């Protein structure tokens, strides 16, 4: 149960992107199309999973004082491998993500999870944590990309990541006369992100308020019952 | 000369590292609540970017390239950056304890500031020669500093503004960024 909670908390309550503001550089930059978003998400999940596993296995060997440099070297090596694989198997994706694949090294989510979770927990928990956080990141990225691609270009398109000429699906949702090209460029990224982050804060806040109000009502009811019992006793 | 000036202006203003390349967002949102710490952060980042660019450029063309181990660049560069950040941290701690306190956790986090890694990787990817590299690595942090200081001033005013409850703090900050990015995209006509 607890493990399941660890796994799911990454989606909404502790969403790494909109809730904790981790790794937002890449989210803003690559959320132009769902192709890029999915590609980046997969790269991050692979890196996060491997780094969490390795760091979790090595957590008793690494001296405490030099742990951060050790983690960074591990992560940098993993990212180099991922970058080479992407270059080899999906040149189109490598082209459109550009430097941002290398920048996974400095994605705060990966170092953050290594430091906060994998260095203190066992391998199985670290795997679940990596999957939860990685999926939370990917889902946020996809949500951003969906909004930006649809409003910015009007077309929802997904091409085969291993073969750029093969289109898997393509729907025209907004006629091209009514698209807002602002959403494909930098200001649109900030705008979409700000609004989504605000909405998530509102969702979490409202839920908390409701829980608090319920707790208050329960307390009041209990107090009332106690008072009535007292009254009865007095009679 | 003219080309170098164009490179500087476009690195600092048009292709601004924060507003159009989206790198360096963490310190940008984290430290921009007070303008004094924004200036300190800007200065620290400027130093780290410039020094890291010089060292990594030298390392790449004098060590990695001749030995044909270019694929090691990510690992080498990140280690160079990490040690430089450690150095800056020690200097600031010694000479300005209040600034050290204000920057807090964000100082060691310059290591994972994508802006630094972005600049050093871009220097290699764009095949800049030495002088272009120097100009670019100065232009980028100038742009970073400009935007972070301007943004911290706006943020001080935003604190007092009547924003919807749940949009207070970072969400409204990001929407402000969107407006700033629109304004900056107007500068594209400069060159």
Interface residues (C-beta under 8 A of the other chain):
Chain A: X21 X22 X24 X25 X26 X28 X29 X68 X69 X72 X73 X76 X77 X79 X80 X83 X84 X99 X102 X103 X105 X106 X107 X108 X111 X182 X185 X186 X187 X188 X189 X190 X191 X193 X194 X195 X197 X198 X199 X201 X202 X205
Chain B: X19 X20 X21 X22 X23 X24 X25 X26 X29 X71 X72 X74 X75 X78 X79 X82 X108 X109 X111 X112 X113 X114 X116 X117 X118 X121 X122 X125 X164 X165 X166 X167 X170 X171 X172 X173 X174 X175 X177 X178 X179 X181 X182 X185
